[in-house]
Amino acid sequence: MNRILTLARKDLLETRRDRLSALFIIIMPLAFTTFFGVMFGSGSDRLPLAVANADRGPQAQALVAALDASDAVRVVAVNQGDIDQYMADNKAAAGLVIPAGFSADVSSGRATTLTIIGDPSSSGALAATTEIRAVAGRLVAAQLAARIGAEEAVATTVKGTPKDPAGVVAKALQRAEPAAAQAMAHPAVTIRAVQAGAAANQVPSGFVLSSPGMMVNFIMFSLLTAGMAVINERRNGTLARLMTTRTRRPELIAGKMGGMFALTFIQQILLIAVGQFAFGVDYLRDPAALLLMMVSLSLVASSLGLLLASVLTSEQALVASVVITSMAVSALSGAWFPLEITGTGFRFVGHLLPTSWILEGLRGIIVRGFDVRQVMPAFAVALAWSAGLFLAAVSRFRVTSG
């Protein structure tokens, strides 16, 4: 183990001495993150909610306004006849239909029903439904309190009771407590969920799109330095001389991959810190889930880098391969643009790659607060790919250039 750590530490020190490596590890990722973040807009972490308001009364308008002011959803007004097609086109996390007569029912305390259109398996639809329940509940509670207070004030005035504000309030509270308990047991507004063929999740934009996307893109580019070191050491005989010491072949391979893993992991720490504190990307909503995705990305990148360095024999071939691979993987995985706006075939191909799963896990943490359980599928895919790439690298690894 000591020899493995020594080899990994040596590769890290060589990378630190190479001033050109800073260009690919820090400078270019930050420049491209800023460029794409600004180009795709500042974005919004709020889920798009399509609202068809068939009532237009004061309570319905208050509900729409409260939803639009929330931190969870942003309202997109649509016609009731268009909402199904709007959802089918994957334009919103969920749809809400406010029926005619909603305001009158809420004002009089009669039961009414809101219809939510969405996919029960969609995290975006579930989050939107939770927010609608909370906002509608607050609206009904406020309406109930106002109605009881008004009725008590009117009753007191009609009876000719001497003005006694404290008494009016006490009587209103006495009536409100059992009414509130009954309202909680039998809500005046109920939610009816309706399946929507392909309900949308939130489409990433702004720095939510660019920060993790460019991190994945340039993690691949950073393998240039480590890969070139392996090729040069093979060419000048350093690897062969290491084999004359007590270092065994498995230790040599593990040390080289360990150095690549450490390099990409440190790069992630730096880029995530900048994204969190400079660009406002909320990576730290679940640190454990974030750590799992960071390990996944470093495993995939380091095993791929080891394979390229094992197969290729020249620096020129490595440069060309890294550029082509990183660009192809980034484009197909959704690093440059969200896969949600692409066709079914493109999305299918993209999800064959582990990086698309890792990106979805990272953006899920940022936008929806994914926990360890929710990012575990991405980790499993990354682990399977890493194992395959590592085995392929081991079978092709050579210590001499002959």
C-alpha positions in Angstrom: 0.0 0.0 0.0 2.9 2.4 0.8 4.4 1.9 -2.7 1.0 2.6 -4.3 0.6 5.8 -2.3 4.2 6.8 -3.1 3.6 6.4 -6.9 0.3 8.3 -6.7 2.0 11.1 -4.7 4.8 11.3 -7.3 2.4 11.7 -10.2 0.5 14.5 -8.3 3.8 16.4 -7.7 4.7 16.1 -11.3 1.3 17.5 -12.3 1.7 20.4 -9.9 5.1 21.3 -11.4 3.5 21.4 -14.9 2.2 24.9 -15.3 0.3 24.0 -18.4 -1.8 21.5 -16.4 -3.4 24.4 -14.5 -4.9 25.6 -17.8 -7.0 22.4 -18.2 -7.6 21.8 -14.5 -8.8 25.2 -13.3 -8.6 28.1 -15.8 -10.5 26.6 -18.8 -13.3 24.9 -16.7 -14.0 28.2 -15.0 -14.0 30.2 -18.2 -16.3 27.8 -20.0 -18.6 27.5 -16.9 -19.0 31.3 -16.9 -19.5 31.4 -20.7 -22.2 28.7 -20.8 -23.8 29.8 -17.6 -24.3 33.3 -19.0 -25.3 32.1 -22.4 -28.0 29.8 -21.1 -29.3 32.4 -18.7 -29.2 32.7 -15.0 -31.8 29.9 -14.8 -34.2 29.1 -12.0 -34.3 26.4 -9.4 -38.1 26.6 -9.3 -40.1 23.9 -11.1 -42.3 25.1 -13.9 -46.0 24.6 -13.0 -48.6 24.9 -15.8 -51.7 26.4 -14.3 -55.1 26.4 -16.1 -57.3 28.8 -14.0 -61.0 28.3 -15.0 -62.3 30.3 -12.1 -60.6 33.8 -12.1 -62.2 34.6 -8.8 -60.3 36.3 -5.9 -59.4 33.1 -4.1 -58.2 31.4 -7.3 -56.1 34.5 -8.2 -54.7 34.4 -4.6 -53.8 30.8 -5.0 -52.0 31.4 -8.3 -50.1 34.4 -6.9 -49.0 32.5 -3.8 -47.7 29.6 -5.9 -45.8 32.0 -8.2 -44.2 33.6 -5.1 -43.1 30.3 -3.7 -39.5 29.1 -3.7 -40.5 25.7 -5.2 -42.5 26.4 -8.3 -43.0 29.1 -10.9 -46.4 29.5 -12.6 -46.8 29.2 -16.4 -50.4 30.2 -17.3 -52.0 28.0 -20.0 -55.5 27.4 -21.3 -57.4 24.5 -19.8 -57.8 22.9 -23.3 -54.0 23.1 -23.9 -52.7 21.8 -20.6 -52.6 18.1 -21.6 -50.6 18.9 -24.8 -48.4 21.2 -22.8 -47.5 18.4 -20.4 -47.1 15.9 -23.2 -44.5 18.2 -24.7 -42.5 17.9 -21.5 -42.7 21.7 -20.7 -43.6 21.6 -17.0 -43.0 19.5 -13.9 -46.7 19.3 -13.3 -50.0 20.9 -14.3 -52.7 22.4 -12.1 -56.4 22.8 -13.0 -58.4 25.2 -10.8 -62.1 24.5 -11.5 -64.8 27.1 -12.0 -66.5 27.9 -8.8 -63.3 27.4 -6.7 -63.5 30.9 -5.2 -67.1 30.6 -4.2 -66.5 27.2 -2.6 -63.6 28.4 -0.6 -65.4 31.5 0.5 -68.4 29.6 1.7 -66.4 26.7 3.2 -67.7 24.1 0.8 -65.4 21.3 -0.3 -63.7 21.7 -3.7 -61.1 19.8 -5.7 -57.9 20.8 -7.4 -56.6 18.6 -10.2 -52.9 18.0 -10.6 -51.6 16.5 -13.9 -48.3 14.8 -13.6 -46.2 11.6 -13.5 -46.3 10.0 -10.0 -42.8 8.7 -10.6 -41.4 12.2 -11.3 -39.6 13.9 -8.5 -40.5 17.2 -10.0 -44.3 16.4 -10.0 -44.1 15.2 -6.4 -42.4 18.3 -5.3 -44.9 20.5 -7.1 -47.8 18.5 -5.6 -46.4 19.0 -2.1 -46.1 22.8 -2.7 -49.7 23.0 -4.1 -51.0 21.2 -1.0 -49.2 23.5 1.4 -50.2 26.7 -0.4 -53.8 25.7 -0.8 -53.9 24.7 2.9 -52.6 28.1 3.9 -55.2 29.9 1.7 -58.1 27.9 3.1 -56.9 28.4 6.7 -56.6 32.2 6.1 -60.0 32.3 4.5 -61.6 30.4 7.4 -60.0 32.6 10.0 -61.2 35.8 8.2 -64.7 34.4 7.8 -65.1 33.5 11.4 -63.7 36.8 12.6 -66.0 38.7 10.3 -69.1 36.7 11.3 -68.3 37.2 15.0 -67.8 40.9 14.5 -71.2 41.2 12.7 -73.0 39.1 15.3 -71.6 41.2 18.1 -72.7 44.5 16.4 -76.2 43.2 15.5 -76.8 42.2 19.1 -75.9 45.6 20.3 -73.3 44.4 22.6 -71.1 47.2 24.0 -67.8 47.5 22.0 -65.4 45.0 23.5 -62.6 44.2 21.0 -61.1 41.6 23.4 -64.4 39.9 23.8 -64.9 39.7 20.0 -61.4 38.2 19.6 -62.0 35.7 22.4 -65.3 34.5 20.9 -63.8 34.3 17.4 -60.9 32.1 18.7 -63.4 30.0 20.6 -65.2 29.3 17.3 -62.1 29.0 15.3 -60.4 26.2 17.2 -63.0 23.5 16.6 -63.5 24.8 13.0 -59.7 24.5 12.4 -59.6 21.0 13.8 -62.5 20.0 11.6 -60.8 21.6 8.5 -57.7 19.6 9.2 -59.6 16.3 9.5 -61.7 17.1 6.4 -59.9 19.5 4.1 -62.0 21.9 2.2 -59.6 21.7 -0.8 -58.6 18.2 -1.9 -56.0 17.2 -4.5 -56.8 14.8 -7.3 -53.8 13.5 -9.2 -54.1 12.6 -12.9 -51.5 10.7 -14.9 -49.7 12.6 -17.6 -48.1 10.6 -20.3 -44.6 12.1 -20.0 -44.6 14.6 -17.2 -41.5 16.8 -17.1 -38.8 17.2 -14.6 -37.0 20.6 -14.5 -34.8 21.3 -17.5 -31.5 22.6 -16.2 -30.3 26.0 -17.3 -27.8 28.7 -16.3 -25.0 27.6 -14.0 -27.0 24.6 -12.9 -26.4 23.4 -16.4 -22.8 24.7 -17.0 -21.1 24.1 -13.7 -21.4 20.3 -13.4 -21.4 20.0 -17.2 -18.0 21.7 -17.6 -16.6 19.9 -14.6 -17.3 16.6 -16.4 -16.0 17.9 -19.7 -12.7 19.1 -18.3 -12.1 16.2 -15.9 -11.5 14.3 -19.1 -9.1 16.9 -20.4 -7.1 16.9 -17.2 -6.1 13.3 -17.9 -3.8 14.5 -20.6 -1.0 15.3 -18.1 -1.3 12.0 -16.2 -1.6 10.0 -19.5 1.5 11.7 -21.0 3.5 10.9 -17.9 2.8 7.2 -18.3 3.7 7.3 -22.0 6.9 9.2 -21.3 7.9 6.9 -18.4 7.3 3.9 -20.6 9.4 5.4 -23.5 12.4 6.4 -21.3 12.4 3.2 -19.4 11.3 4.5 -16.0 8.5 1.9 -15.7 10.8 -0.9 -16.6 13.3 0.3 -13.9 10.5 0.4 -11.4 9.8 -3.2 -12.0 13.4 -4.1 -11.0 12.6 -2.8 -7.5 10.2 -4.4 -5.1 7.3 -2.7 -6.9 5.0 -5.3 -8.4 3.0 -4.9 -11.6 -0.4 -4.6 -9.7 1.1 -2.0 -7.4 2.4 0.0 -10.4 -1.0 0.0 -12.1 -2.8 0.8 -8.9 -0.4 3.7 -8.2 -0.9 5.2 -11.7 -4.7 4.9 -11.4 -4.5 6.3 -7.8 -2.7 9.4 -9.0 -5.3 10.0 -11.7 -8.1 9.5 -9.2 -6.5 11.9 -6.7 -5.9 14.5 -9.5 -9.5 14.4 -10.7 -11.0 14.4 -7.2 -9.0 17.5 -6.2 -10.0 19.2 -9.4 -13.7 18.5 -8.5 -13.2 19.9 -5.0 -11.9 23.2 -6.5 -14.5 23.5 -9.2 -17.4 22.6 -6.8 -16.2 25.2 -4.3 -16.2 27.9 -7.0 -19.6 26.8 -8.3 -21.0 26.8 -4.7 -19.6 30.1 -3.6 -19.1 32.1 -6.8 -21.9 30.9 -9.0 -24.5 30.1 -6.4 -24.9 26.4 -7.4 -26.2 24.5 -4.4 -23.9 21.4 -4.4 -24.0 21.0 -0.7 -27.7 20.1 -0.2 -26.7 16.6 0.6 -22.9 16.2 1.1 -23.0 12.4 1.3 -24.7 12.1 -2.0 -22.3 14.7 -3.5 -19.3 12.7 -2.3 -20.7 9.6 -3.9 -21.0 11.4 -7.3 -17.5 12.8 -6.9 -16.1 9.3 -6.3 -18.1 8.0 -9.3 -16.7 10.6 -11.7 -13.1 10.1 -10.5 -13.4 6.4 -10.8 -14.7 6.6 -14.4 -12.2 9.3 -15.4 -9.2 7.6 -13.9 -10.0 4.1 -15.3 -10.6 5.6 -18.7 -7.3 7.6 -18.5 -5.4 4.5 -17.5 -6.9 2.6 -20.4 -5.9 5.3 -22.9 -2.4 5.5 -21.5 -2.1 1.7 -21.7 -3.2 1.4 -25.3 -1.6 4.5 -26.9 2.1 4.8 -27.5 2.6 8.5 -28.5 1.7 11.8 -27.0 0.1 12.9 -30.3 -2.2 9.9 -30.2 -3.1 10.6 -26.6 -3.9 14.3 -27.2 -6.2 13.4 -30.2 -7.9 10.6 -28.3 -8.5 12.6 -25.1 -9.9 15.6 -27.1 -12.2 13.4 -29.2 -13.3 11.3 -26.3 -14.0 14.2 -23.9 -16.0 16.1 -26.5 -18.1 13.1 -27.6 -18.8 12.0 -24.0 -19.6 15.5 -22.9 -22.0 16.1 -25.8 -23.8 12.8 -25.5 -24.0 13.0 -21.7 -25.7 16.5 -21.5 -22.7 18.5 -20.3 -23.2 21.1 -23.1 -27.0 21.1 -23.3 -29.7 19.3 -21.3 -30.7 15.9 -22.6 -34.3 16.8 -21.9 -34.5 19.0 -25.0 -33.1 16.2 -27.3 -34.9 13.4 -29.1 -35.7 10.0 -27.6 -32.9 8.3 -29.6 -30.2 10.8 -28.5 -31.3 10.4 -24.9 -31.1 6.6 -25.2 -27.6 6.8 -26.5 -26.6 9.3 -23.8 -27.9 7.1 -21.0 -25.6 4.3 -22.1 -22.7 6.4 -20.8 -21.9 6.7 -17.0 -21.3 10.4 -17.3 -24.9 11.1 -18.1 -26.0 9.3 -15.0 -23.5 11.2 -12.9 -24.6 14.5 -14.4 -28.2 13.7 -13.6 -27.2 12.8 -10.0 -25.3 16.0 -9.6 -28.1 18.2 -11.0 -30.6 16.2 -8.9 -28.7 17.1 -5.8 -28.5 20.8 -6.8 -32.1 21.3 -7.9 -34.1 18.6 -6.0 -32.0 17.7 -3.0 -31.3 14.1 -4.0 -30.1 11.9 -1.2 -27.7 8.9 -1.3 -30.6 6.5 -2.1 -31.6 8.6 -5.1 -28.1 8.8 -6.6 -27.3 5.1 -5.9 -28.3 4.0 -9.5 -25.8 6.5 -11.0 -23.1 5.2 -8.6 -23.9 1.6 -9.7 -23.6 2.4 -13.4 -20.4 4.3 -12.8 -18.9 1.5 -10.8 -19.8 -1.1 -13.5 -18.2 1.1 -16.2 -15.1 1.7 -14.1 -14.6 -2.0 -13.4 -14.8 -2.8 -17.1 -12.4 0.0 -18.1 -10.0 -0.9 -15.4 -9.9 -4.6 -16.4 -9.4 -3.6 -20.0 -6.5 -1.3 -19.0 -4.8 -4.0 -16.9 -4.9 -6.4 -19.7 -3.2 -3.9 -22.1 -0.8 -2.3 -19.6 2.8 -2.5 -20.7 6.0 -1.3 -18.9 8.1 -1.2 -22.1 7.5 0.5 -25.4 8.5 -2.6 -27.4 
